[in-house]
Amino acid sequence: MFDVGGSELLLILLAIIILFGPKKIPEVARFMGKGIRQFRQAQSEIQSQISKIQHEVSDEINVVKKEIENNVSDASIKPENLIRQELPKNQETQINNNQGIQENDKIQ
């Protein structure tokens, strides 16, 4: 990933010693280690949350698939009836009125 040779690494270490001093290097290393650890923990938490959501969604999809399979196998259930069960009563009368108007238009 990083193409760093021995001389480049030595130059980087020398720059760190000059910038921070020999007394601050362990402190900086600890700080960097804590930061990397916190980043990895956050990353694993996000991955576990995504995995949990993925399992929940797949479970819900399986439930819906089973319901669809059961409804398709039952020939007595019509989609119009299922929709009417979900609609409030005032919308149902509007739909019935609209269907009556459409049937009258077909007759004329």
Z-matrix of the N, CA and C atoms (Angstrom, degrees):
N
C 1 1.439
C 2 1.526 1 109.68
N 3 1.329 2 115.89 1 -58.96
C 4 1.453 3 120.12 2 175.67
C 5 1.518 4 107.50 3 -101.24
N 6 1.293 5 115.96 4 123.64
C 7 1.458 6 120.11 5 -179.83
C 8 1.529 7 108.43 6 -93.39
N 9 1.335 8 114.60 7 79.30
C 10 1.458 9 120.94 8 -176.80
C 11 1.526 10 107.86 9 -113.65
N 12 1.322 11 114.44 10 122.37
C 13 1.456 12 120.17 11 178.42
C 14 1.515 13 111.00 12 -88.08
N 15 1.315 14 115.64 13 -177.86
C 16 1.455 15 121.52 14 -178.33
C 17 1.522 16 112.52 15 -64.19
N 18 1.334 17 116.96 16 -41.99
C 19 1.466 18 119.21 17 -177.99
C 20 1.525 19 111.27 18 -69.99
N 21 1.351 20 117.51 19 -36.52
C 22 1.466 21 119.73 20 177.43
C 23 1.520 22 111.00 21 -66.31
N 24 1.324 23 116.54 22 -40.30
C 25 1.468 24 120.82 23 178.59
C 26 1.530 25 110.79 24 -63.66
N 27 1.314 26 117.24 25 -40.75
C 28 1.458 27 121.36 26 177.88
C 29 1.530 28 110.57 27 -63.83
N 30 1.310 29 117.10 28 -40.51
C 31 1.453 30 121.62 29 178.52
C 32 1.537 31 111.36 30 -65.05
N 33 1.327 32 117.09 31 -39.87
C 34 1.464 33 121.41 32 178.15
C 35 1.529 34 110.00 33 -65.19
N 36 1.311 35 117.59 34 -45.58
C 37 1.466 36 121.40 35 178.51
C 38 1.528 37 111.50 36 -61.43
N 39 1.319 38 116.91 37 -40.14
C 40 1.462 39 120.96 38 178.12
C 41 1.536 40 110.13 39 -64.47
N 42 1.322 41 117.51 40 -40.82
C 43 1.469 42 120.85 41 178.86
C 44 1.529 43 110.34 42 -64.67
N 45 1.327 44 117.64 43 -38.99
C 46 1.465 45 121.41 44 178.97
C 47 1.529 46 110.25 45 -64.97
N 48 1.315 47 116.78 46 -42.03
C 49 1.470 48 120.10 47 179.58
C 50 1.524 49 110.37 48 -64.66
N 51 1.316 50 116.58 49 -40.77
C 52 1.468 51 119.97 50 179.71
C 53 1.523 52 110.80 51 -67.19
N 54 1.338 53 117.53 52 -43.13
C 55 1.469 54 121.04 53 -177.23
C 56 1.526 55 112.31 54 -69.55
N 57 1.315 56 117.57 55 -47.12
C 58 1.456 57 120.70 56 -172.14
C 59 1.524 58 113.85 57 -101.25
N 60 1.278 59 117.78 58 -21.42
C 61 1.458 60 120.57 59 -176.97
C 62 1.510 61 110.57 60 83.36
N 63 1.320 62 117.59 61 155.33
C 64 1.469 63 120.59 62 -175.94
C 65 1.525 64 113.66 63 -66.72
N 66 1.335 65 118.22 64 -23.72
C 67 1.464 66 120.15 65 -179.11
C 68 1.531 67 112.07 66 -78.42
N 69 1.320 68 117.23 67 -27.89
C 70 1.472 69 120.98 68 -176.30
C 71 1.534 70 113.02 69 -88.61
N 72 1.306 71 118.35 70 -16.19
C 73 1.469 72 120.99 71 -175.61
C 74 1.524 73 112.54 72 -58.93
N 75 1.344 74 120.71 73 -46.86
C 76 1.477 75 118.56 74 177.82
C 77 1.529 76 112.34 75 -61.62
N 78 1.318 77 116.79 76 -35.51
C 79 1.468 78 120.93 77 179.00
C 80 1.528 79 110.80 78 -66.23
N 81 1.318 80 115.90 79 -43.40
C 82 1.471 81 120.68 80 178.59
C 83 1.527 82 110.07 81 -65.30
N 84 1.322 83 117.24 82 -40.73
C 85 1.469 84 121.06 83 179.51
C 86 1.528 85 110.63 84 -63.58
N 87 1.359 86 117.32 85 -41.74
C 88 1.463 87 120.34 86 177.16
C 89 1.527 88 111.09 87 -62.12
N 90 1.329 89 115.59 88 -44.24
C 91 1.459 90 120.48 89 179.54
C 92 1.525 91 111.01 90 -60.42
N 93 1.330 92 116.18 91 -44.22
C 94 1.471 93 120.27 92 179.19
C 95 1.529 94 110.38 93 -65.42
N 96 1.322 95 117.76 94 -40.31
C 97 1.464 96 121.37 95 178.68
C 98 1.518 97 111.80 96 -62.68
N 99 1.346 98 117.15 97 -42.86
C 100 1.464 99 120.60 98 177.73
C 101 1.520 100 110.91 99 -63.78
N 102 1.309 101 116.57 100 -41.25
C 103 1.462 102 120.57 101 179.48
C 104 1.522 103 111.76 102 -62.64
N 105 1.318 104 116.29 103 -44.78
C 106 1.470 105 120.40 104 178.69
C 107 1.524 106 110.61 105 -64.62
N 108 1.339 107 117.22 106 -40.65
C 109 1.463 108 121.07 107 178.73
C 110 1.524 109 111.15 108 -62.12
N 111 1.333 110 116.60 109 -45.64
C 112 1.469 111 120.35 110 178.97
C 113 1.517 112 111.21 111 -63.38
N 114 1.315 113 116.82 112 -39.05
C 115 1.467 114 120.63 113 177.96
C 116 1.519 115 110.92 114 -62.46
N 117 1.323 116 117.02 115 -43.99
C 118 1.471 117 120.70 116 179.93
C 119 1.532 118 111.55 117 -66.57
N 120 1.332 119 116.97 118 -38.32
C 121 1.467 120 119.80 119 177.75
C 122 1.526 121 110.57 120 -64.28
N 123 1.328 122 116.79 121 -43.63
C 124 1.464 123 120.32 122 178.47
C 125 1.519 124 110.33 123 -63.19
N 126 1.317 125 116.50 124 -39.90
C 127 1.463 126 120.90 125 179.12
C 128 1.531 127 110.83 126 -63.43
N 129 1.321 128 117.70 127 -42.86
C 130 1.467 129 120.00 128 -179.99
C 131 1.526 130 111.31 129 -69.40
N 132 1.336 131 118.07 130 -35.02
C 133 1.460 132 120.53 131 176.14
C 134 1.518 133 111.29 132 -63.80
N 135 1.310 134 117.06 133 -43.03
C 136 1.467 135 121.09 134 178.82
C 137 1.517 136 109.92 135 -63.79
N 138 1.317 137 117.51 136 -42.82
C 139 1.461 138 120.78 137 178.60
C 140 1.531 139 111.33 138 -62.34
N 141 1.332 140 117.12 139 -40.23
C 142 1.468 141 119.40 140 179.80
C 143 1.526 142 110.85 141 -68.98
N 144 1.334 143 118.13 142 -36.69
C 145 1.465 144 120.82 143 177.01
C 146 1.517 145 110.98 144 -65.51
N 147 1.332 146 116.99 145 -42.49
C 148 1.462 147 120.76 146 178.14
C 149 1.518 148 109.96 147 -62.62
N 150 1.317 149 116.96 148 -42.27
C 151 1.461 150 121.02 149 178.76
C 152 1.522 151 111.13 150 -62.96
N 153 1.329 152 117.10 151 -42.06
C 154 1.459 153 121.37 152 178.91
C 155 1.525 154 110.82 153 -62.74
N 156 1.318 155 116.86 154 -45.79
C 157 1.468 156 121.10 155 178.89
C 158 1.523 157 110.02 156 -62.90
N 159 1.322 158 117.00 157 -40.68
C 160 1.456 159 121.12 158 179.65
C 161 1.532 160 110.64 159 -61.31
N 162 1.338 161 117.39 160 -42.28
C 163 1.465 162 120.66 161 178.43
C 164 1.528 163 111.24 162 -66.20
N 165 1.336 164 117.01 163 -40.62
C 166 1.461 165 120.43 164 178.94
C 167 1.525 166 110.88 165 -62.81
N 168 1.328 167 116.40 166 -43.73
C 169 1.462 168 120.66 167 -179.24
C 170 1.526 169 110.28 168 -66.07
N 171 1.317 170 117.27 169 -42.37
C 172 1.466 171 119.22 170 -179.92
C 173 1.527 172 110.88 171 -66.50
N 174 1.336 173 117.90 172 -36.10
C 175 1.461 174 120.43 173 176.12
C 176 1.530 175 110.58 174 -63.87
N 177 1.336 176 116.25 175 -43.58
C 178 1.465 177 120.29 176 179.22
C 179 1.531 178 111.27 177 -64.70
N 180 1.316 179 116.96 178 -38.59
C 181 1.464 180 120.89 179 177.64
C 182 1.519 181 110.12 180 -63.58
N 183 1.322 182 117.45 181 -41.35
C 184 1.465 183 120.83 182 178.78
C 185 1.525 184 111.00 183 -63.33
N 186 1.336 185 117.05 184 -39.26
C 187 1.461 186 120.47 185 178.26
C 188 1.531 187 109.96 186 -63.57
N 189 1.323 188 116.84 187 -44.83
C 190 1.468 189 121.00 188 -179.82
C 191 1.523 190 110.14 189 -65.04
N 192 1.322 191 117.72 190 -40.51
C 193 1.472 192 120.57 191 178.09
C 194 1.531 193 110.94 192 -60.34
N 195 1.344 194 116.23 193 -43.25
C 196 1.469 195 119.45 194 179.36
C 197 1.526 196 111.16 195 -63.88
N 198 1.348 197 115.94 196 -40.10
C 199 1.469 198 119.32 197 178.18
C 200 1.522 199 110.72 198 -63.78
N 201 1.316 200 116.71 199 -41.88
C 202 1.467 201 120.21 200 179.23
C 203 1.520 202 110.15 201 -64.26
N 204 1.331 203 117.00 202 -44.32
C 205 1.465 204 120.42 203 179.35
C 206 1.532 205 110.50 204 -61.22
N 207 1.317 206 117.48 205 -40.87
C 208 1.459 207 120.89 206 178.90
C 209 1.525 208 110.91 207 -66.37
N 210 1.334 209 117.15 208 -40.47
C 211 1.461 210 120.63 209 -179.63
C 212 1.522 211 111.89 210 -70.49
N 213 1.321 212 117.26 211 -36.02
C 214 1.461 213 120.21 212 179.36
C 215 1.521 214 109.98 213 -69.54
N 216 1.319 215 116.67 214 -38.09
C 217 1.458 216 119.35 215 -179.05
C 218 1.530 217 111.21 216 -71.26
N 219 1.322 218 117.96 217 -24.21
C 220 1.454 219 121.86 218 178.14
C 221 1.529 220 108.66 219 -89.59
N 222 1.331 221 117.06 220 103.09
C 223 1.468 222 121.86 221 -173.59
C 224 1.517 223 112.58 222 -72.53
N 225 1.323 224 118.62 223 -17.30
C 226 1.457 225 120.15 224 -177.12
C 227 1.525 226 112.58 225 -77.18
N 228 1.306 227 118.34 226 -14.96
C 229 1.458 228 121.47 227 -178.79
C 230 1.521 229 108.68 228 -88.07
N 231 1.336 230 115.70 229 125.04
C 232 1.451 231 121.05 230 177.45
C 233 1.523 232 108.12 231 -106.33
N 234 1.329 233 117.81 232 142.88
C 235 1.463 234 120.05 233 -179.90
C 236 1.526 235 112.58 234 -59.37
N 237 1.357 236 117.45 235 -33.07
C 238 1.468 237 119.86 236 -179.98
C 239 1.529 238 110.63 237 -62.51
N 240 1.322 239 115.34 238 -39.61
C 241 1.462 240 119.15 239 -179.69
C 242 1.528 241 111.66 240 -68.00
N 243 1.321 242 116.08 241 -38.44
C 244 1.455 243 119.30 242 177.75
C 245 1.524 244 111.11 243 -64.32
N 246 1.327 245 116.47 244 -39.90
C 247 1.466 246 120.55 245 179.10
C 248 1.515 247 109.69 246 -66.96
N 249 1.310 248 117.51 247 -42.50
C 250 1.461 249 120.80 248 -179.24
C 251 1.529 250 111.60 249 -62.77
N 252 1.316 251 116.57 250 -33.45
C 253 1.457 252 119.68 251 178.43
C 254 1.528 253 111.29 252 -65.54
N 255 1.327 254 116.35 253 -31.29
C 256 1.456 255 120.96 254 -178.00
C 257 1.527 256 112.79 255 -83.63
N 258 1.334 257 117.82 256 -24.14
C 259 1.463 258 121.16 257 -177.05
C 260 1.520 259 111.49 258 -80.01
N 261 1.331 260 116.84 259 146.22
C 262 1.463 261 118.91 260 171.74
C 263 1.534 262 110.13 261 -65.65
N 264 1.321 263 116.79 262 160.48
C 265 1.471 264 121.72 263 -173.88
C 266 1.526 265 112.78 264 -61.01
N 267 1.350 266 119.34 265 -39.24
C 268 1.459 267 120.21 266 -176.89
C 269 1.526 268 111.13 267 -67.94
N 270 1.323 269 118.43 268 -33.50
C 271 1.457 270 120.32 269 176.84
C 272 1.526 271 110.52 270 -72.07
N 273 1.322 272 117.06 271 -31.97
C 274 1.459 273 120.60 272 179.44
C 275 1.519 274 110.60 273 -65.43
N 276 1.343 275 118.02 274 -41.82
C 277 1.459 276 119.93 275 178.45
C 278 1.517 277 110.75 276 -66.68
N 279 1.324 278 118.02 277 -34.16
C 280 1.458 279 120.47 278 176.10
C 281 1.522 280 110.28 279 -63.56
N 282 1.314 281 117.26 280 -43.05
C 283 1.466 282 120.91 281 179.73
C 284 1.523 283 109.45 282 -63.86
N 285 1.333 284 117.38 283 -43.51
C 286 1.463 285 120.08 284 178.97
C 287 1.523 286 110.43 285 -61.62
N 288 1.325 287 117.30 286 -42.06
C 289 1.466 288 120.74 287 178.41
C 290 1.517 289 110.90 288 -63.41
N 291 1.316 290 117.25 289 -42.40
C 292 1.467 291 120.70 290 179.29
C 293 1.519 292 110.95 291 -64.78
N 294 1.325 293 117.99 292 -37.38
C 295 1.453 294 120.73 293 178.56
C 296 1.526 295 110.00 294 -67.51
N 297 1.326 296 117.02 295 -37.61
C 298 1.465 297 120.18 296 177.80
C 299 1.510 298 111.59 297 -65.44
N 300 1.327 299 117.01 298 -39.02
C 301 1.465 300 121.03 299 178.13
C 302 1.518 301 110.00 300 -66.26
N 303 1.323 302 117.08 301 -41.49
C 304 1.462 303 120.50 302 -179.87
C 305 1.522 304 109.83 303 -65.30
N 306 1.324 305 119.04 304 -39.03
C 307 1.462 306 122.10 305 178.27
C 308 1.519 307 110.78 306 -66.39
N 309 1.329 308 117.87 307 -38.24
C 310 1.472 309 121.46 308 177.39
C 311 1.525 310 110.34 309 -65.28
N 312 1.327 311 116.57 310 -39.08
C 313 1.471 312 120.19 311 178.24
C 314 1.515 313 111.01 312 -64.49
N 315 1.336 314 118.00 313 -35.68
C 316 1.460 315 121.96 314 179.17
C 317 1.530 316 110.48 315 -68.62
N 318 1.320 317 117.09 316 -37.25
C 319 1.455 318 121.47 317 -179.02
C 320 1.521 319 110.82 318 -67.69
N 321 1.316 320 116.84 319 -40.84
C 322 1.462 321 120.98 320 -178.05
C 323 1.481 322 108.80 321 -75.93
